[in-house]
Amino acid sequence: MNTKIKQAIIGGLVGTAVMTIVMMVAPMMGMPKMSPPHMLSMMLGVPAIVGWMMHFMTGVMFAMGYAFIFIDIVKKVNNNILKGVLFGLAAFIFAQIMMAVMGMMMPMPPMEGSKMLLMIASIMGHVIFGVTVTQFVKVKE
């Protein structure tokens, strides 16, 4: 298997795991409770385990996008952390667009808490995901 693919799979799984841990700890820090896997399972009417699998598969697909597309866009950025922040922000924007599209096709579960705090927490989670992915996906010099 291609090294870049391996790096993206591992980075996506680890990045999603780290982001998920942050989501689980966030309510203890005053942030709203978030659970994309449960939201996905509710929207699609499937068991929660399917939502979890979809959540991790999405993380791997985002990491593939970084490894094969985004890494070339940010090649002039020398700081790996900054690359991760930029990738996390791009992933957040893409996720919001996809959620809006999904919301047009099927009912969304009700959001609880402050929408501004939800947005901040989501940005924070995606940036953490992005930074984690960049630690695993490396550019060949």
Secondary structure, DSSP 4 states (H G I P E B T S, - for coil): --HHHHHHHHHHHHHHHHHHHHHHHGGGGTPPP--HHHHHHHHHT--HHHHHHHHHHHHHHHHHHIIIIIHHHTTT---HHHHHHHHHHHHHHHHHHHHHHHHHHSPPPPP-S-HHHHHHHHHHHHHHHHHHHHHH-----
